[in-house]
């Protein structure tokens, strides 16, 4: 007997027929003798609809009331899933975040889970009952409903799996697992049987949208075994596990891209101590995250150009901040460019293999793709390129690192 958390995303509960299909999967696990907790998202598109209502009524809304509205999508699917299980003779009960409770901090709209009280759910496991839990929501210190931010149901599922000491957390979605690249771009992309937490965390943070970054980080911290698989087929999924459980580590496991980047260049900045602190300190105070940074000095050493990237949705705000600080920074002009994309190669095998960057740069050069910025970590190399070259670059790198399916 195992203890499982099964999480069904929005596409997996997008209507009563898909909810029945998900319920049938739960029944199979129950009949196998497993203890099961189910975490559900709102139906696909429902959260966006609810957010739209909030913005129509009050563009500058109270975040506490916003949470009350947007959390209701999961309440519907939780009740419907419990009803679907009852119809196929599976004992089940729905649980909202405040009923368990899932205790969070008071940051409405992007709350963080602090504790989950599982005693009653575990008692009911002993009676053979399935717990159907609303994802994305919790209970703040003021007794108000909180939400965890977009994609927060993944985090809810992993946190519940950690609290229940579950053997595995299965994330059901509309894809069959983690692929070496986006199959819509690379037709020869391969599904991975296993991937490490570190690799998945890099892929999630660099543009892969299969799992939410916070959920992967939580799984890694609590050593929760994850499995990503499709609710629309019975194909085996991808296990996200500790590096020690993978015998043969690939040099590169995947190629991903982030299309939501924008580049800003500050020209002829005075080359003196403290200028970078003013630039990036001002952006930090405005809660604007900066990613890649490149600095190139003029031949006489008196000035420098500083190039960096921000999220595309933050571009206008970043420009306003920098224009307001022009006298303190002392640059000659600003050059924004929203037509860029960050392409990355990821793999734990980079730790013990040299030449990954060289292979990457040669593959891009062979396709006449110019690199505008570079950033690295222990297990990834990222480059900034023109957005028009995205698909060409991803395919070229996928082939260069031997990831194409036979």
N, C-alpha and C positions, 0 to 999 in steps of 0.2 A: 504494500500500500504506500502511495506517495501523497504528498500534500502539494497541490498545484494552485497557482493563480492563473486564470485565463482572462486575458484582456482583449476586448473586441472594439476596434476603432470605428469611426463614423461610417465608413463604407461597408463595414461588416454588419451594421445594424440599420442600414439605410432603407427601412421599410419592414413590414411585418414578415414577409417571406424570408428575408435575410436573418431576421431575429429568430425565426423558427429554425433555420439552418444552423445558426450558432447554438441554439438550445440543444439541438440534436448532437452537436459535438460535445457539449457539456455532459449530456446523458451518457455518451460512450465512456467518458472518463469516470463517471460515477459508477457505472456498471462494471468497470475494471477494478473497483474497490478503492478508488482514490478519494481523498477529501478535496473539495473544490471550492474556491472563491472566484467569482466572476466579477471583473471590473468592466464597465461599459462607458463609452463616450456618448455624446449626443449624436443623433442621426446626422449623416453628412449634410453640411450646409446649414444646419439648424443654429449653431452658435453664431455664424455670420448673420443670420436673420435676426437673432435676438440682439446682437450688438448694433445692428442697423436701427432697431426700434429705439434703443437707448440714445443713439446719436440724433435721431429725428426729434425725440422729445426734449433732450437737453444735451447740446453739444459739449458743454462743460459740466458733465454730470457728477453727482456724488458717487464715488467709487464703491461705497457700501451698497447703495441701491443697484448699481450696475451689476455687482456680484449676485445680488438677489435675483435679478432678471436672467443673466446668462447661465447661472447654475441650473436653471429649470430644465434645460435640454436633457441633461443627464437623469433628472428625476423621471422624465417620461420613459426613457429607454430602460431604466432600472426596473420600473414597474412592469413594462411590457415583457422584459426578459423573464422576470419571475412568473408572470402569467403563462408565458410560453412553456416554461419548465413544468408548471402545474399541469398543463394540458397533456404532457407526455409522462405523467406520473413520477416526476422528480420533485421531492420536497425542497422548497426554496423559499427564501424570504428576502425582500429588498431592503437595502440599508442606504440611507443618505449620509453624507459626510458628517452631519451634526449628530446623527443617531449612534454612530459607533463609539465615540467620536474620533474623527481624524483631526487632531489639534494642530493648528498652524500659528504662525505669527500674524500680526495685524496688517500686513501689507496687502490691502485689497487689490485684486487684479493680477497680482504676481506673488501670492503668499508662498511661504516655504513650510513644509511639513516638519513639525517638531516631535510629535509622538502619535502613535495609533494604539488605542486601547482595544485589544483583540479578545479579551477573556470571554465575552458572551458569544462571539462568533466561534471560538474554539469549543466552547461547551456544546454549541449546536452541531458542530462537526461530529461530536460523539453521538448525536441523535440521527446522523445521516443527512443533515440538511445542508443545502448549497447556499452560500451567502452571495447575493447579487449586490454589488457595491457601486455607487455612483462615483465615477472618476472625476478629476478636475476640481473637486470641491472639498472644503473642510470647515472647521469651526475656529474662528478667531478668538483671542483672549477677551474680547468684549461681548462674546456670545452671538456675534453676527456671522452669517455665511461668508466664506472667503472662496476665491478661485485661485488656481495655481498658474494662470497664464496659458497661452495657446499651446496645445499639445500636452497639457498637464495630466491627462488621463494616463499616459505612459508612466509618468512619475508616480501617480497614485498607485498604479499596479505594482511597480517595483518596491515602493515603500511598504505596501501591504504584504508583499512576498517576504520582505525582510522582517517585518514585525511578526508574521506568522511562522517564520523559519521554514518557508516553503522549499520544496526540493527543486522547483523550477517555476519560472514566470514565462508563460507563453503569450506573445504579442501577435494577435491575429490582425492582418491588414489585407490590402488588395494586391500585394506582391508576394511571391513565393519565398522570399528570403533576401539576403544581402548579396548583391552582385558585384562583380569586379569593376563595373561601370554602369551608367544608366543604360538599360537595354533599349530605350527609345532612341539613343544616339549610337550605341555600339551593338549591332545585331549579334556579334559573336561574344558578347559578355557572358561570363560564367557565374553560376550561383555558387557561393562558398558554403561548404559544409560547416566550417567553423571559422570564427574570427575572434581576436582578442578584444578585451574591454578597451585597451588603449587604442587599438586600430579603429574600433567602432566609434570611440569618443572623437577621434580626429576626423573621421568621415562625417559624423553628425555635425560637428562644428564647422566643417568646410563645405557644406552644401548638401550632403546626402540627407534626404528627408524621411527616411524610413523610421528612424527612432529620434525622439527628442533628446537633446544634449543632456539636460538635467537628469533624465531617467538613466542614461548610460553611466553618468558619473555616480549616481546613487548605487546602481548595480555593482559597479567596480568597488566602491567603498565598502559595501556590505557583502560582497562576493555572492550576489544573487545570480544564478545561472539563468540567462535569457535565451529564449528561442523565438525567432521571427519566422512566421509562416502565414500562408494564405488561408482565409476563411472560405475561399471560393473553390479550392481544390484540395485533394488529399496528398499533394506532393510534400516531400520532406522539406523542412525549413533550414535555417542557419542558426547554429548555436553561438552565442556570445559568451565566452568563458575566459578563465584565467590563462595567461600565457603558458603557465606550467603544464596545462592540459593539452597543449598542442605540440606534438612530437616534432614535426618538420615545419619550420617557420619559413614562409615565403619572404623573399627580399621585398617585393611589392605585392600587396594584397588588393589594392584598388586604386582607381583613378576617379576623382570627383571634381566638381566645379561649383563655384558660388557665383550666380549671375547677378547678385544684388549688391555689387561693389561700385564705388565711385572713387575717382582719383582727384586729388587736389595738389597742385604744385605752387609753392611760394617762390617767386623769382627774386634773385639778388637780395637775399637776406644778409644782413650784416653778420660776418663770421666772428662772433664774440661769445664768451661764456654767458649762459643764462637765456639765450634766445630760444632754444628748444624748450626750455622749461616754461617760458611764457606761452609759446604756441600750444604745446600739448597740455599744459596746466589749464589754460582757458577752455580747451575742448573738454577736458575732464570735468571741470566745474559745471559745464553744460550737459553732463551725462552723455557725451558723444564718444563712442569707442573708436579708437584708431587701431588699424591693423598693421599693414606693411609700411615701412618707412625707408626711404632712400635719401641720402644727402650727397650732393656733388659740388665740390668747391670750384670757384673760378680760378683760372691760371695764376692770377696775382695773389690769391688767398684772402682777398679782402671781403668777398661775398660768397654766398653759397646758395644753391637751389635745394629746397627741401620738398620732397614728394611723399605723400602718404595716402592711405585709403581709409574711407569711412563707409558705413552702410549707405546705399543709394538713397534710402528714405531720409537719411540725416544730412544729405548734401547741402540743401538750402540753409538749414540751421547752422551747419558748420561754417558756411561762407559768411553768414551774418556775424557769427562770433569773431571770425578772423578779420573781417572788415572793421569791426568795432575796436580791434586791438592793433590796427595797422601802425599807429604812431609808436606803440610799445615794441612791436616786432621790427618794424623798419624794412618791410619788403617793398619791391617796386610794383609788382602786380600779382594777381591770382589767376591761375588757369584751372578751371574745373573740367572734368571729363567723366560723364556718367556711362560712357560706352566702353567699359572694361569688364573683364571677368577674371576671377582667380581660379586657376587650375592647379590641382594638387595630386601628388602621388604619395601613397601611404603604405607603410609596411614595417612591422617590428624587425624584419630581417635587415633593415638598414643599419641597425646597431653594429652588426658584425660584417657588413659588406661595404666596400668602398665603390665609388664610381656611379652611384645612383644619379647624382646631380649631372654628371657628365653625360650619361645616357639620355637624360631628360632634355638637356640643352641641345644635344646633337640632333635628337628626334625633331625638336621644334625648328631648329635651324634648317634641317632638310626640307621642311615645308614652308620655309621663308616666313616664319612667325617670329616677330620681334618680342623680346622680353622687356617689360617696362619696370618691373620690380621683382625682388626675390625675398622669400622668408623661409626659414627652416626650423625644424625641431629635431629631436632625436629620431623620430620615426616618420617624418614627412618633409617634403620639399614642395613649396608653393611658388607659382609665378603669376604675375599679372600680365595679361595680354589683351589685345583688342577684342571686343565682344564678337566681332564678325568671324573670328577664327576659332570659336569655342569648339564646335563639333569636330573640325579638322584636327585640333590639338588633342582632344580626348581620344579620338580614334588612333592618331599617330602614337601617342604614349601607350595606349593599351597594347598595340602591336609591338612597340619597342621593348616592353617589359615582358613579352611572352605570355600575355594574359588571354589572347584570343582562344576561343573554344576550337577544338579540332574539327 
